[in-house]
Amino acid sequence: MFFSVPGETYVRGGYEERDPGNTKVAATFLSEMLSCPVMEIVPKERYPRDYGGQVERAKKEWEGALRPELETCPGVSAYDDVYLCYPNWCGTIPMAVATFLESNAWVGKGIHPLCTNEGSGMGSSESAISRSAPEAVLGPGLSVCGTDVRECRPLLKEWISRASSPLSSRRCALISNWIYPDEGNVWP
Ligand SMILES: Cc1cc2nc3c(=O)[nH]c(=O)nc-3n(C[C@H](O)[C@H](O)[C@H](O)COP(=O)(O)O)c2cc1C
């Protein structure tokens, strides 16, 4: 499952056009390795394309601990393990990911968090996930540098091998929070 924003993104001190967005690239590689269904977390209200507008809205949502309504909120009842891919926004999960987590029941399920970022690593995203899905068992997180996402396959492979349970005996899904093909993404 994933959340990602194609378009302009922050790359080592400058901006670059990236389509698809970084998290979608990582989620796509991961889905090829896991051979599992891929689901997208889609917010109802589109994020603005321009960088300033996007950061402004993300900050407002974060500061107000808002839970943006979702157009598509993946259900996880059929799965044991969820690979959750999202960008680091303001040091934590995008608030749309919190909406998704709080809309599902997590008893007996594992969450494997993958966070793309430009230097803050996982930030406090793992504790935010635990707060929103306290019953879930959280696997080790993977931080992926957005700038270098196209080279992340070896990292993913190693991460999957560390997953707590044998994948063959678990039903897994990949859920990601990406935004929209035409939306922009820039930081800071
Ligand atoms: C609103 C917003 C906030 C961000 N906050 C951070 C941050 O706090 N730390 C960080 O390292 N990167 C931050 N970034 C950069 C993104 O995490 C990074 O570019 C990510 O790979 C984008 O993924 P995407 O292209 O799938 O949206 C932010 C980007 C945006 C748009």
The ligand as a MOL file (V3000), in Angstrom:
LIG
                    3D

  0  0  0     0  0            999 V3000
M  V30 BEGIN CTAB
M  V30 COUNTS 31 33 0 0 0
M  V30 BEGIN ATOM
M  V30 1 C 4.9410 18.0420 2.2040 0
M  V30 2 C 6.2780 17.3660 2.2210 0
M  V30 3 C 6.9760 17.2130 3.4090 0
M  V30 4 C 8.2210 16.5620 3.4350 0
M  V30 5 N 8.8790 16.4290 4.6300 0
M  V30 6 C 10.0710 15.7910 4.6620 0
M  V30 7 C 10.7750 15.6350 5.8920 0
M  V30 8 O 10.3500 16.0850 6.9620 0
M  V30 9 N 11.9650 14.9820 5.8730 0
M  V30 10 C 12.4880 14.4610 4.7220 0
M  V30 11 O 13.5500 13.8470 4.7780 0
M  V30 12 N 11.8300 14.5930 3.5410 0
M  V30 13 C 10.6480 15.2410 3.4830 0
M  V30 14 N 9.9880 15.3750 2.2930 0
M  V30 15 C 10.5700 14.7450 1.0890 0
M  V30 16 C 9.8690 13.4510 0.7370 0
M  V30 17 O 9.7860 12.5930 1.8550 0
M  V30 18 C 10.6530 12.6920 -0.3670 0
M  V30 19 O 10.9130 13.5250 -1.4580 0
M  V30 20 C 9.8450 11.4630 -0.7960 0
M  V30 21 O 10.7100 10.5440 -1.4310 0
M  V30 22 C 8.7210 11.8470 -1.7190 0
M  V30 23 O 8.0540 10.7030 -2.1310 0
M  V30 24 P 6.9970 10.7450 -3.3310 0
M  V30 25 O 7.7480 11.2310 -4.5590 0
M  V30 26 O 6.5300 9.3600 -3.4540 0
M  V30 27 O 5.9120 11.6660 -2.8880 0
M  V30 28 C 8.7720 16.0430 2.2320 0
M  V30 29 C 8.0680 16.2120 1.0220 0
M  V30 30 C 6.8440 16.8600 1.0170 0
M  V30 31 C 6.1040 17.0350 -0.2900 0
M  V30 END ATOM
M  V30 BEGIN BOND
M  V30 1 1 1 2
M  V30 2 1 2 3
M  V30 3 2 2 30
M  V30 4 2 3 4
M  V30 5 1 4 5
M  V30 6 1 4 28
M  V30 7 2 5 6
M  V30 8 1 6 7
M  V30 9 1 6 13
M  V30 10 2 7 8
M  V30 11 1 7 9
M  V30 12 1 9 10
M  V30 13 2 10 11
M  V30 14 1 10 12
M  V30 15 2 12 13
M  V30 16 1 13 14
M  V30 17 1 14 15
M  V30 18 1 14 28
M  V30 19 1 15 16
M  V30 20 1 16 17
M  V30 21 1 16 18
M  V30 22 1 18 19
M  V30 23 1 18 20
M  V30 24 1 20 21
M  V30 25 1 20 22
M  V30 26 1 22 23
M  V30 27 1 23 24
M  V30 28 2 24 25
M  V30 29 1 24 26
M  V30 30 1 24 27
M  V30 31 2 28 29
M  V30 32 1 29 30
M  V30 33 1 30 31
M  V30 END BOND
M  V30 END CTAB
M  END
